[in-house]
Amino acid sequence: MQNINTIKLTEASTIREALQIIDKGAVKFAIVVDQDDKLLGTITDGDIRRAILNGVELDTSIKNIYFTTPTTVNVNNTREEIINICTSKKIYQIPVVDENGHVISIALLDEILKPEYHANKVILMVGGLGTRLKPLTDTTPKPMLPVGGKPILQTIVERFVSYGFVNIIMCIGYKSQIIQDFFGDGSKFGANIEYVQEEKRMGTAGALSLLSEEQRPTEPFFVMNGDLLTNVNFENMLEFHLQNSAKATMTVREYDFQVPYGVVNVNNGKIISIEEKPVHKFFVSAGIYMLDSSCIDMIPKDEFYDMPTLFEKMIAQNENVVSFPIREYWLDIGRMDEYEKANQEYHEVF
């Protein structure tokens, strides 16, 4: 992902300024944004040359010559979706915007096709008992249950590796030897895998207190539950976390709940209105987090501590805690019906 600060222009910028940016940059266009960093359009060398042919002076503003309807991708688009959009439109670089139209970065097709190495660590919580998936988990830890012909955990590892996140730590517990025997040091999956053994239930944050000094991340790092199937763009999540200077980032998904009755709104005994089976929308945690390395110091040693408690602690301390909404495929495999659904949908999604 290309840093956008070096290629930003406003409508008041001149053609000469646009030329300077385009000529010296690796990206062969500039982006035009408003005062809130919302994308207005793009300008290329071709746009400028056409303007010059029409007699426009170099010190004229770009307002009337830049392209106002560029192709963009959303911050939540997967690598595969970005590649498909670029190839279908025959473009090699494309602005990445968030839900509000703010430019986050520029995706470069050649960089996407060759994943960049990232030093950021990935910590996977894979020590749970999986009691709701009995009897399948009587002999197999839940993350190792097969979906799409391979363990759930293998898909998670391969997804991170495909985005260049190869330094992985697995927090293991229940039937941990099965996981260790399968993944080893991670080399056959293109990863470097280490392990942390939980002797008791530690929660999604508590296990982080067990990391050794050598394992402790120095960069922002991912924490993810080992029973999730998703094609979220992990590079975009890292970019989002850094752009927002966040202490912690939580992925969230919209959850709809329909009340099965007519809801009566009452004020002092008087009926004000009746809503027939209203739908309420909430954001719920999607089980993927990005934390600053200093967050580990906030976690008590060797005791159960879950991730919502850690986030509540940071919120109470007025830390910069942000949400990363995901719209792409996501499934929490916690019950038998979800496990069956995962197997039905796997090949279509992945």
Secondary structure as UniProt FT lines:
FT   HELIX           5..7
FT   STRAND          8..9
FT   TURN            11..12
FT   HELIX           15..24
FT   STRAND          29..33
FT   TURN            35..36
FT   STRAND          38..44
FT   HELIX           45..53
FT   TURN            54..55
FT   TURN            58..59
FT   TURN            63..65
FT   STRAND          73..74
FT   TURN            75..76
FT   HELIX           79..89
FT   STRAND          93..97
FT   TURN            99..100
FT   STRAND          102..108
FT   HELIX           109..113
FT   STRAND          122..125
FT   HELIX           131..133
FT   TURN            134..135
FT   HELIX           136..138
FT   HELIX           142..144
FT   STRAND          146..147
FT   TURN            148..149
FT   STRAND          150..151
FT   HELIX           152..162
FT   TURN            163..164
FT   STRAND          167..172
FT   TURN            174..175
FT   HELIX           176..183
FT   TURN            184..185
FT   HELIX           187..189
FT   STRAND          192..197
FT   HELIX           203..206
FT   HELIX           207..210
FT   TURN            213..215
FT   STRAND          221..225
FT   TURN            226..227
FT   STRAND          228..230
FT   HELIX           234..243
FT   TURN            244..245
FT   STRAND          248..258
FT   STRAND          262..267
FT   TURN            268..269
FT   STRAND          270..276
FT   STRAND          279..291
FT   HELIX           293..298
FT   TURN            301..302
FT   HELIX           307..316
FT   TURN            317..318
FT   STRAND          321..325
FT   STRAND          330..332
FT   HELIX           336..349
//
